[in-house]
Amino acid sequence: MTAATSLIPGLEEIVRGDDPKRRADAARRIADLFLQGAANFRTEHIDLFDGVLIGLVPHTEIAARADLAERLSPLPNAPRGLVSQLAREDEIGIAGPLLRRSPVIDEPALIEIARVKGQEHLLAMTERPALSPGLTDVIIRRGDRDVVRRTAKNAGAAFSQSGYSALIKRAGQDGVLTLAVGQRDDLSDQHLKDLLAGSIDVIRRRLHDMVKPARQAAIKLAMSDIAGAMAPVEGRRNFEPAQRAILALHEAGGLNEPALLGFAKAYKYEESIAALAAMSGVKIATLDRLIAGDRYDPILIVSKTIGLEWATVRALILLRLGPNRVPSPADIEGARVNFARLMPLTAERVVNFWKTRQTF
């Protein structure tokens, strides 16, 4: 404290006092003193600065604290207590630089902050050069779409088995995330297979075109395992425009049951089948062939698997018949009863069988 005391006479009085202006001024001058000599300070000196600044810095203006956080963020010997204090501030301009790159914030502190702070704090963390599995578990669970995408794109992020499973599950509703996960070097063959099984045809082909040759071979092998060789959609109908529309909806986060219900009520067959394919992981050609058959059972089965409400299932049944055919009330009631009785596990087994038998 000798240097600080000589620079700021009466420091102890200032620290104990209640004059915000004097405390802020003292904080600025002591911080400058530390930053000027940080490279040469020993641990006991840093701890001394830390103890003083923790009590003074909160009295400075936001802009001053943000500037201090930015200057402290790259230092490997920054005062730990002060850094921890600033990294927990709600103002992202203060916390952000430290969460992005400060080497003195340990994993428990990062996890604690990730559990309680908002999306801006989580997004800042995704820029760190390394993210532990424990931290990514929290980020994937709490993060919004942008946060999770940035995490998947971070080559220094590591994921637990449960974390990867959750990441792949979220990728099932996010084509951009699917592409990011599919290009990760640490993606196992099984995780790649799970990722592809939950994605739509257009995304699969785009991923295949984006990755390195070795990963392209892995994609082909995975697709062969789950569905046969990759190929364009075949059949009487042209699903390509619908696929593009569903892909755009998928990437925007709007591919959900209300969207599917809207397509079905408008008798947009191609869009409805493409949406069902994206939501269930069953190939478009397979669903088209099954749903266009003599029975409505495939609609009940795939709908039960993805948790659709009866109103949507009913709309899909009417879509199958077309706008000029009206089913009898008894048929609709029979379908409703069968749908209610259908066990999700049974439906899932049937859908998994369709996935293994389909060709791409």
N, C-alpha and C positions, 0 to 999 in steps of 0.2 A: 504493500500500500504506500510505500515511501514515495515512489514516483508519482502516484496519483495525488497523494497529499500535497506534494510540492507544487503540482500543477494547479490544484484547486484547493486553496486554503479553506479551512473550515469544512472539509468534506464530511466528516463524521456528523457535524451539526446539520448539514444539508440532507444527508441520508435519513437522519431521524426527524427532520422537519416536515412541514406540510405545505411548503411553497412549491406548487407544481412547476412554475417557470424555472426556479433555481434547480430543481431536481432534473428537469428536462435538459437544462444547459449542462449540468454536471454529467448526465448520461452521455450526451453528445461528445463532450471533451474526453471522457474516460474511454469511450468506444474508439475514438480516433487514436488515442494513445495506444490502446491495445492493437488496433489494426496496423499501426506503424511498426510495432515491434513484435508482432505475432510470431514471426519466423524464429526469433531468438529466445522466446520465453520458455521457461521450464514449467513442468506440470504445476508446481506449487504457485507459480506466478499466475498461470491461467486460472486456477481455482480461486485465487484472490480477486481477479477481475470479475470472474463469474459471480461470486457472492455479492459484489457491489452492484453490478449491472442488473442483476435480477430484480433488485429493489428500485432501480432508477428508470430503466427503459420503459416500463409500462406508462410512465408519465410523459413520454414524448409523443409527438404527433404521429398519425398514421404514416405519413410520407417519410418521416424520419425512421420509423421502425421498418418500413419496407426497404428503404435504402440500406439500413444496417443488415437486414436479413439477406439481401442480395450480396453484400460484401462478405458476410460470414459464410455463405452457402458453400464455397469451394474449399474452405480451410479445413484441413484434417485435424487441427488442434483448436478449433473454435470452442468457446466455453459451452460445455454440454448443457448445463442447466439453462442458460440463456437461449440456446438453440431450441431446446425442448419447449421452453415457454413460448417462443415466437412461432414455432411450428404448429402449436395448438390454437393459435389465434383464428377467429372466424374470418377475418379479412384475408382473402386469398392473396392479395398483393404482398402481404407479410409472410404468410405461411408457405406460399407457393414455391419460392426459390429454394427454401430449405427442404421441402418435401420432394422436390425434383432431384436434388443432387447432394445435399449435405451428407458427408461420410460419417458424421458423428451421431446421427440418429440411428439407434439400434432397432432390430426387428421388433421386439416387444412394443416399443414406442410407436412404430409405424402401424402395427396391427391395432393398437389401442386407438390411434387417431382414425384409422380407416373404419373402425366400428362405429364411431360417433359423429364424424364430420360428413359434410355434404359432397355432392358430385364434383365440385371444383377441386376439392382436396384430393379426392380419389384420382381425378384426371391428372393432377400434378404428379402424384406418385407413379403413374404409369410411365413417366419419362425417366425414372431412375435407371441406371445402367444394369441393375440386377434386382429382381423381385423374388422373394422366397415363396415356396409353396404355401406356407401359412398365411402370407400376405395376399397372394393371389386368390386363395380360398375366399377371403373376406371381400376382396374387390369384385370377384365374379358374382358373389351372392348379393352385394349391395349396389353394384355399379349399374348405371344406365347403359344404353346401347353404345354411345361414344366411348365411355370408359372401358367397357369390355372389349370393344374393337381395338382400342389402343393397347390394351394389355396383351391381346393375342398377337399384335404386331411387334411387340417388344421381344427381341431375340434373347435378351437377358432374363426374361421371366421364366420361372420354373413352376410346374403345376403338380399337385398331388393327383392320385388316381381319381378321387372324388371331384377334385377341381376340374380335371380334364373332362370328366363325364358331364359336369354341369356346363362347361364351356361348349361342348358338342351339342348338348341339348338346346342351349340358347342359339347355336348356329343353325339349328333346324328351322328357325323363324327369321334368319338374317343371312342373306346371301353374301354380303360383304364380309361378315364374320366367318362364314364358311371358307371363303377364299383366303382369309388371313390365317386361319387355323390349318388349312390344308397345305400351306407353304412352310410351316414350322419344321425345323430340322429334327426336333425331338418328338415328333408325332409318330407313335408306334403304328405298326401295321393294323392292329385291332382297332385303335382309335381312328385310323384313316377309314377303315371299313365302316365303322359306326357313323362317321361324319358323312360319308357318301350315301349311306342308306337313308339318312334323314334329309338329303338335299334333292333338289329338282334337277331335271336333265340339263337345262341350260347352264346351271351353276357347275355341274359335274364336268361338262365339256370345257367351260371357261377355265376351271381349275386345271384341267389336264393340259390346256394350252399354255398356262402361265408357269408351271413348275419345271424344275430341272428334269432331264431325261430319266434319271434314276427314279424320281418320284412319279413320273409318267408311267413307268413300268409297274410301279407299286399300285397306282390307280387302276390300271388295266387288270392287274391280278385281283385286286379287291372287287372290282366290278364283275369280274368273271365268277368270283366266289359267291357274290350275293345275287347276281342277276344275269350273267352272261356277258357277251361282248357289247361294247358301246356302239350305238347306232342311232340314226335319226328316228323320230316317231313315224310309224307307218299306219296305214288304215285309210278308211274312206274320208275321214275329216282332216282338215288342215289345222293342226293345233299350234303351229309356230307363232302366229300373232297372239294367241291366248297365252302361250308360254311367256312371251316377252312382256305382256301386260301384267301377268302374275308375278314375274320376276321383279318388275318395277315396284309393284305393290309390296312384295316380300321385302325388298331392300329398304323401303320406306317405313317398314314396321306396321303396315296396314293389312297384312294378310291374316285375317281372323274369321271367326264364325259370322259376325254381322256382314262382312264382305261377301262371304260364300252365300249367305242367305239372300243377299241382294242379287247376285248372279243368278241363283236358282229361280227367284221370283220373276226375274226379267227373261227367263227361258234362254239364258246365255249358256248353252250346253258346253262349248269348248272351254270357256272361262271357268265354269263350275268344275269340270273334270280336271283341268289344270290345277285349280286351287286344291281340290281333294288330293291330287297326286302330291302336291307340295307339302300338304299338311300331314299326309299319311306315310309318305315314302314309297308308295306303290307307283309303278310306272304308268304313265298316261295311257299307253296302248292297252295295258292290262285292265285298267279301270274301265276304259271305253268298251272293251270287249265284254266284260262282266256285266256292266250296268246296262248295256244295250241288249242283254239277253232276255229271256222270257220271265224272269223273276226279279223281285225287288230286294231279295235277300242280300246281295252284295252291298247295296246302299246301307242296309241296317248294320251289316258287319263292320264296314269301314267307318261308319258314323259312330258306332259304339267305341271303336278303338281310339278315336281322337276326341271323344267326349262331347259330341254335338247334342244340342237340345232337340226335342221332338219337333218343334216348329221348323227347324232347318231340315231335319230328316224328311218331314212331310213335303216340304218344298222340293227336295231332290227327287222324291218319288213322282211328284207331279211333273217335274222337269223331264224325267225319263219317259213319261207318257206323251208329253208334248201338249201344246196349248189347246189342241182340238179334241183331246180325249179327257173325259171326266170319269174318274174311278167311282165306284159305288161307295157309299158311306161304310158298308160292311167291310169292304176291302181295306179302306183306310184305318178303320178301327182294328182290324186284324193285324195290320202292320204295326200299329201303335202298341198293341199287346205283345206282339213278338219282340219288338224293340225293347220294351220294358223288361221282358223276361231274359233277354240275351245277356249272358255273363260277359263282362269285359275281358276276362282271361280267355274265354273261348273265342271271342272275336279276334283277340290279339294273335292267337295261334293260327287262325285262318289267314289273317293278313300276312303274318310271317311266312306262311306257306306260299302265298301269292308272290311275295318278294323273291323267294328262292326259285320260283318257277318262271318268273318273267324274263324277257329278253330286252336288251337295251341297244 
